[in-house]
Amino acid sequence: MKKDLINLLDRHRGMLSPQQQLQIGSLMVSVGDSKTLRQIASSINVVKQLEATLESLSYSQFTKERLQRDLYQFKSSISVSELVDMILDYAKLLEVTAPLTLFDELIELTEEKYGSVKATHQQTEIVKHFFNIQEHETVFSGRIGKGFEVTDLLQNKTLTSIYGQDFAVEDLVIAEIRLYLAGFTNVQLKQANILTAPAFGSRYFNYIYDTPRFGYKPMSEEMDQLKHDPRFSYYGVPSRMNADLGFMVAGIQTLNEKGKGAFFFTTGALSRSGADEKIRERLVTNDVIEAVIEFPGGFYAPATGISSVLVLVNKAKMNHAQDQILFINATALSENVRKKTMLTVEGLKEILSILSERREVKGISKILGTNELHDYELVPSRYVFENEMDLDMYGTVEVDLHAFETLNTVPLHKVATTFRGYNALPKDESPNGNVAMLKISDIIDGVIQEHSLTRYDLGGRVKIESYRLQHGDIVLSIRGQLKVAIFESKREDVLLSQNFIGIRCNKDIDPAFLKLYLESPTMQFIMHNKLTGSTVLNLPPKDIEEFRIPVLPLEQQQQIVAIYQKEQDELKAELEKIQSDLKKSKLKVFKQMGIEQTFNLK
């Protein structure tokens, strides 16, 4: 029982770290049954008997050597009697708990503080449904991790041949033990990084399923190797800062001509420009992506709150699915349960149904032709979203994007230039500095509060002119809360900070007109749906440059603004009068109460 395992771990918590608890627990559980453990505990030479038992098991030589190494490390740090006690404790647990169940509970408990990133059971259910694996087929994992995804995927299909590799040694050992305890016998695992060293040569597989692992940064020598690797000659070499898409490229090339694959990424990998965009373009052009499913943040809590994307690959797409990609946004199908996010029961059923029927559901799924993608971005929320939104000023708004697309518009970069702000350092802040910096907090109700600007002392190393605000510039915040304002001042000492994009209108667009347009429900909706990021939301500058702006004569723009400002001034005057009358009414009541002499308004 799990409670007994918790008590066992607690008894040794002061003597052994969580990692050591996992290692010695792996030794015990890898044996697989309580009877054998009891025989080992009662032998004259416990260590030698345990070593001999491990050698007799059907693990790879690599795993046996790692287990025996762990055994000798513990031999020097704990007494034989303590080792015997541990063996008997695990023997007792194995009498009432299946070995794999006990091992998984051990892994969970020793990692519970920080958690671990692995696919959830629901995510693997989606992959299982998409793969539809038959007995005697082959499954490969280029990053097998601890093997949770593979055992969850295959369950009782123990005749399936499993091939896997990973560069993380400890994970690889755990994966082999788990597969052995689950009853899989056709297993080959090797330690190697598939990005630079595919471990199974020219062998091709029916399926590939990788564990989620985000943010791999190759070393310089690895990057040099990839540049000369023929596997990347078509798709391109992945980014040095984040090579996650490179694992997908390497994985796809292990599939046979009818193979299917499933890969997890962060949303950034499917939206970044540069090397990532080139890889995505080639993947789309090669028409191997069948579906992309986006999950909101919290699926991997507490390890990370980052949102993720599951890419489903099919090298033999059906005719009706060719040159198309099915996008599914699972946000509306998810719920928070005990500080974690998961799909609802009905949400999982809906995703499986959408995949089977390849159908569109408002706000959840959409099918796009590969020629309809924007910069080959593959994040579902870029294309699939609810068309209703709650806005402070307007309440619930329903936006008709099809109607918006029929308007006569031009991209923003045709009528204005954009510029980024400067990332000032705290150490440069100075009350007597040579420049003032505009921050998000300096904008209140669409108006820049000039008196509160923070000053900085920036030397000649900074090209101040690149960030200097001019009269009439529009400032649009791109991090966190969306704010827009016009720089009305004639001051020449104010710079834009890194949290903004500056917009400088040309002669064909009136700044006040453009500001009003950006505050419209339609543009607020569009901007909110273009926000990216898992912790701090960001509005990509390249998306801002493509904002569609109505084509109206300058004179008409100015007339619209003039009428609006006149009406606003009149309404504000009326509001001030109403507020004054409300105050007078209340003071009248206080006078009637006879308490007017007890206070004085200043």
Solvent accessible surface area in square Angstrom, and as a share of the most:
residue,aa,sasa,rsa
1,M,133,0.59
2,K,75,0.32
3,K,143,0.61
4,D,64,0.33
5,L,0,0.00
6,I,66,0.33
7,N,63,0.32
8,L,4,0.02
9,L,8,0.04
10,D,69,0.36
11,R,146,0.53
12,H,22,0.10
13,R,128,0.47
14,G,85,0.82
15,M,80,0.36
16,L,6,0.03
17,S,50,0.32
18,P,75,0.47
19,Q,87,0.38
20,Q,65,0.29
21,Q,9,0.04
22,L,8,0.04
23,Q,33,0.15
24,I,3,0.02
25,G,0,0.00
26,S,6,0.04
27,L,1,0.00
28,M,0,0.00
29,V,0,0.00
30,S,0,0.00
31,V,8,0.04
32,G,18,0.17
33,D,61,0.32
34,S,20,0.13
35,K,142,0.60
36,T,35,0.20
37,L,0,0.00
38,R,95,0.35
39,Q,102,0.46
40,I,1,0.01
41,A,11,0.09
42,S,95,0.61
43,S,32,0.21
44,I,186,0.94
45,N,77,0.39
46,V,9,0.05
47,V,13,0.07
48,K,130,0.55
49,Q,77,0.34
50,L,0,0.00
51,E,49,0.22
52,A,55,0.43
53,T,15,0.08
54,L,0,0.00
55,E,78,0.35
56,S,88,0.57
57,L,26,0.13
58,S,94,0.61
59,Y,12,0.04
60,S,40,0.26
61,Q,99,0.44
62,F,67,0.28
63,T,1,0.00
64,K,21,0.09
65,E,96,0.43
66,R,48,0.18
67,L,1,0.01
68,Q,28,0.12
69,R,98,0.36
70,D,13,0.07
71,L,1,0.00
72,Y,97,0.37
73,Q,92,0.41
74,F,5,0.02
75,K,103,0.44
76,S,100,0.65
77,S,71,0.46
78,I,15,0.07
79,S,55,0.35
80,V,88,0.51
81,S,73,0.47
82,E,63,0.28
83,L,4,0.02
84,V,29,0.17
85,D,78,0.40
86,M,2,0.01
87,I,0,0.00
88,L,66,0.33
89,D,35,0.18
90,Y,4,0.02
91,A,0,0.00
92,K,136,0.58
93,L,9,0.04
94,L,18,0.09
95,E,98,0.44
96,V,105,0.60
97,T,18,0.11
98,A,60,0.46
99,P,38,0.24
100,L,41,0.20
101,T,66,0.38
102,L,0,0.00
103,F,0,0.00
104,D,37,0.19
105,E,32,0.14
106,L,0,0.00
107,I,3,0.01
108,E,89,0.40
109,L,22,0.11
110,T,22,0.13
111,E,39,0.17
112,E,106,0.48
113,K,153,0.65
114,Y,158,0.60
115,G,22,0.21
116,S,42,0.27
117,V,46,0.27
118,K,75,0.32
119,A,9,0.07
120,T,27,0.16
121,H,101,0.45
122,Q,22,0.10
123,Q,0,0.00
124,T,1,0.01
125,E,41,0.18
126,I,0,0.00
127,V,0,0.00
128,K,50,0.21
129,H,77,0.35
130,F,18,0.08
131,F,4,0.02
132,N,102,0.52
133,I,9,0.05
134,Q,97,0.43
135,E,70,0.31
136,H,138,0.62
137,E,40,0.18
138,T,31,0.18
139,V,1,0.00
140,F,3,0.01
141,S,1,0.01
142,G,1,0.01
143,R,8,0.03
144,I,1,0.01
145,G,3,0.02
146,K,34,0.14
147,G,0,0.00
148,F,29,0.12
149,E,4,0.02
150,V,1,0.01
151,T,12,0.07
152,D,32,0.16
153,L,5,0.02
154,L,4,0.02
155,Q,88,0.39
156,N,137,0.70
157,K,68,0.29
158,T,43,0.25
159,L,92,0.46
160,T,0,0.00
161,S,25,0.16
162,I,1,0.01
163,Y,20,0.07
164,G,0,0.00
165,Q,1,0.00
166,D,1,0.00
167,F,67,0.28
168,A,26,0.20
169,V,28,0.16
170,E,82,0.37
171,D,25,0.13
172,L,4,0.02
173,V,12,0.07
174,I,10,0.05
175,A,0,0.00
176,E,21,0.09
177,I,0,0.00
178,R,7,0.03
179,L,1,0.00
180,Y,74,0.28
181,L,31,0.15
182,A,29,0.22
183,G,37,0.36
184,F,7,0.03
185,T,114,0.66
186,N,70,0.36
187,V,38,0.22
188,Q,85,0.38
189,L,25,0.12
190,K,89,0.38
191,Q,89,0.39
192,A,23,0.18
193,N,17,0.09
194,I,2,0.01
195,L,0,0.00
196,T,19,0.11
197,A,46,0.36
198,P,54,0.34
199,A,22,0.17
200,F,26,0.11
201,G,63,0.60
202,S,94,0.61
203,R,114,0.42
204,Y,129,0.49
205,F,2,0.01
206,N,38,0.19
207,Y,17,0.06
208,I,0,0.00
209,Y,0,0.00
210,D,3,0.01
211,T,9,0.05
212,P,3,0.02
213,R,54,0.20
214,F,50,0.21
215,G,37,0.35
216,Y,44,0.17
217,K,122,0.52
218,P,3,0.02
219,M,111,0.50
220,S,57,0.37
221,E,107,0.48
222,E,20,0.09
223,M,21,0.09
224,D,77,0.40
225,Q,90,0.40
226,L,1,0.00
227,K,126,0.53
228,H,155,0.69
229,D,22,0.11
230,P,110,0.69
231,R,39,0.14
232,F,4,0.02
233,S,93,0.60
234,Y,92,0.35
235,Y,13,0.05
236,G,6,0.06
237,V,40,0.23
238,P,2,0.01
239,S,27,0.17
240,R,114,0.41
241,M,128,0.57
242,N,23,0.12
243,A,0,0.00
244,D,1,0.01
245,L,2,0.01
246,G,0,0.00
247,F,1,0.01
248,M,1,0.00
249,V,0,0.00
250,A,1,0.01
251,G,0,0.00
252,I,4,0.02
253,Q,60,0.27
254,T,18,0.10
255,L,2,0.01
256,N,35,0.18
257,E,127,0.57
258,K,151,0.64
259,G,0,0.00
260,K,46,0.19
261,G,0,0.00
262,A,0,0.00
263,F,5,0.02
264,F,5,0.02
265,F,1,0.00
266,T,15,0.08
267,T,20,0.12
268,G,21,0.20
269,A,0,0.00
270,L,2,0.01
271,S,22,0.14
272,R,85,0.31
273,S,71,0.46
274,G,55,0.53
275,A,37,0.29
276,D,2,0.01
277,E,45,0.20
278,K,86,0.36
279,I,1,0.00
280,R,0,0.00
281,E,63,0.28
282,R,71,0.26
283,L,1,0.01
284,V,6,0.03
285,T,93,0.54
286,N,72,0.37
287,D,30,0.16
288,V,8,0.04
289,I,2,0.01
290,E,25,0.11
291,A,0,0.00
292,V,0,0.00
293,I,0,0.00
294,E,17,0.08
295,F,0,0.00
296,P,28,0.18
297,G,31,0.30
298,G,11,0.10
299,F,2,0.01
300,Y,5,0.02
301,A,20,0.15
302,P,90,0.57
303,A,39,0.30
304,T,40,0.23
305,G,47,0.45
306,I,44,0.22
307,S,16,0.10
308,S,1,0.00
309,V,0,0.00
310,L,0,0.00
311,V,0,0.00
312,L,0,0.00
313,V,0,0.00
314,N,10,0.05
315,K,73,0.31
316,A,46,0.36
317,K,14,0.06
318,M,129,0.57
319,N,130,0.67
320,H,121,0.54
321,A,1,0.01
322,Q,84,0.37
323,D,88,0.46
324,Q,60,0.27
325,I,1,0.00
326,L,0,0.00
327,F,0,0.00
328,I,0,0.00
329,N,14,0.07
330,A,0,0.00
331,T,77,0.45
332,A,66,0.51
333,L,20,0.10
334,S,23,0.15
335,E,78,0.35
336,N,125,0.64
337,V,55,0.32
338,R,224,0.82
339,K,194,0.82
340,K,83,0.35
341,T,11,0.06
342,M,74,0.33
343,L,1,0.01
344,T,39,0.23
345,V,109,0.63
346,E,117,0.52
347,G,2,0.02
348,L,29,0.15
349,K,118,0.50
350,E,42,0.19
351,I,0,0.00
352,L,37,0.18
353,S,31,0.20
354,I,0,0.00
355,L,20,0.10
356,S,71,0.46
357,E,108,0.48
358,R,28,0.10
359,R,76,0.28
360,E,100,0.45
361,V,32,0.18
362,K,140,0.59
363,G,11,0.11
364,I,20,0.10
365,S,6,0.04
366,K,79,0.33
367,I,40,0.20
368,L,12,0.06
369,G,14,0.14
370,T,25,0.15
371,N,142,0.73
372,E,93,0.42
373,L,21,0.11
374,H,90,0.40
375,D,73,0.38
376,Y,69,0.26
377,E,10,0.04
378,L,1,0.00
379,V,13,0.07
380,P,0,0.00
381,S,34,0.22
382,R,45,0.16
383,Y,19,0.07
384,V,4,0.02
385,F,52,0.22
386,E,86,0.39
387,N,32,0.16
388,E,88,0.40
389,M,39,0.17
390,D,110,0.57
391,L,18,0.09
392,D,159,0.83
393,M,160,0.71
394,Y,95,0.36
395,G,36,0.35
396,T,95,0.55
397,V,23,0.13
398,E,111,0.50
399,V,7,0.04
400,D,87,0.45
401,L,43,0.21
402,H,146,0.65
403,A,50,0.39
404,F,25,0.10
405,E,129,0.58
406,T,112,0.65
407,L,97,0.48
408,N,109,0.56
409,T,21,0.12
410,V,43,0.25
411,P,18,0.11
412,L,0,0.00
413,H,83,0.37
414,K,129,0.55
415,V,18,0.10
416,A,4,0.03
417,T,91,0.53
418,T,37,0.21
419,F,34,0.14
420,R,154,0.56
421,G,12,0.11
422,Y,35,0.13
423,N,89,0.46
424,A,19,0.15
425,L,78,0.39
426,P,114,0.72
427,K,154,0.65
428,D,15,0.08
429,E,92,0.41
430,S,29,0.19
431,P,119,0.75
432,N,140,0.72
433,G,6,0.06
434,N,73,0.38
435,V,4,0.02
436,A,1,0.01
437,M,2,0.01
438,L,1,0.00
439,K,65,0.28
440,I,34,0.17
441,S,84,0.54
442,D,9,0.05
443,I,1,0.01
444,I,98,0.50
445,D,139,0.72
446,G,21,0.20
447,V,91,0.52
448,I,20,0.10
449,Q,41,0.18
450,E,63,0.28
451,H,160,0.72
452,S,54,0.35
453,L,19,0.09
454,T,35,0.20
455,R,66,0.24
456,Y,12,0.05
457,D,81,0.42
458,L,4,0.02
459,G,36,0.35
460,G,85,0.82
461,R,150,0.55
462,V,14,0.08
463,K,160,0.68
464,I,32,0.16
465,E,127,0.57
466,S,62,0.40
467,Y,50,0.19
468,R,57,0.21
469,L,2,0.01
470,Q,94,0.42
471,H,97,0.43
472,G,17,0.16
473,D,2,0.01
474,I,0,0.00
475,V,0,0.00
476,L,1,0.01
477,S,0,0.00
478,I,17,0.09
479,R,92,0.34
480,G,36,0.35
481,Q,125,0.56
482,L,25,0.12
483,K,42,0.18
484,V,11,0.06
485,A,0,0.00
486,I,19,0.10
487,F,1,0.01
488,E,116,0.52
489,S,13,0.08
490,K,155,0.66
491,R,76,0.28
492,E,131,0.59
493,D,35,0.18
494,V,0,0.00
495,L,0,0.00
496,L,0,0.00
497,S,5,0.03
498,Q,73,0.32
499,N,33,0.17
500,F,0,0.00
501,I,3,0.02
502,G,0,0.00
503,I,0,0.00
504,R,73,0.27
505,C,25,0.15
506,N,61,0.31
507,K,165,0.70
508,D,73,0.38
509,I,8,0.04
510,D,22,0.11
511,P,38,0.24
512,A,23,0.18
513,F,17,0.07
514,L,0,0.00
515,K,34,0.14
516,L,44,0.22
517,Y,29,0.11
518,L,0,0.00
519,E,48,0.22
520,S,28,0.18
521,P,39,0.25
522,T,37,0.22
523,M,1,0.00
524,Q,31,0.14
525,F,2,0.01
526,I,24,0.12
527,M,0,0.00
528,H,64,0.29
529,N,41,0.21
530,K,35,0.15
531,L,28,0.14
532,T,57,0.33
533,G,35,0.34
534,S,52,0.33
535,T,126,0.73
536,V,67,0.38
537,L,77,0.38
538,N,46,0.24
539,L,1,0.00
540,P,25,0.16
541,P,30,0.19
542,K,69,0.29
543,D,11,0.06
544,I,0,0.00
545,E,65,0.29
546,E,95,0.43
547,F,4,0.02
548,R,94,0.34
549,I,1,0.00
550,P,27,0.17
551,V,68,0.39
552,L,55,0.27
553,P,86,0.54
554,L,66,0.33
555,E,140,0.63
556,Q,76,0.34
557,Q,2,0.01
558,Q,86,0.38
559,Q,106,0.47
560,I,69,0.35
561,V,10,0.06
562,A,58,0.45
563,I,92,0.47
564,Y,84,0.32
565,Q,90,0.40
566,K,128,0.54
567,E,89,0.40
568,Q,55,0.24
569,D,91,0.47
570,E,83,0.37
571,L,100,0.50
572,K,116,0.49
573,A,59,0.46
574,E,102,0.46
575,L,95,0.47
576,E,115,0.52
577,K,132,0.56
578,I,95,0.48
579,Q,100,0.45
580,S,43,0.28
581,D,63,0.32
582,L,118,0.59
583,K,120,0.51
584,K,128,0.54
585,S,64,0.42
586,K,127,0.54
587,L,55,0.27
588,K,129,0.54
589,V,65,0.37
590,F,57,0.24
591,K,135,0.57
592,Q,132,0.58
593,M,121,0.54
594,G,39,0.37
595,I,68,0.35
596,E,76,0.34
597,Q,135,0.60
598,T,96,0.56
599,F,80,0.34
600,N,120,0.61
601,L,106,0.53
602,K,231,0.98
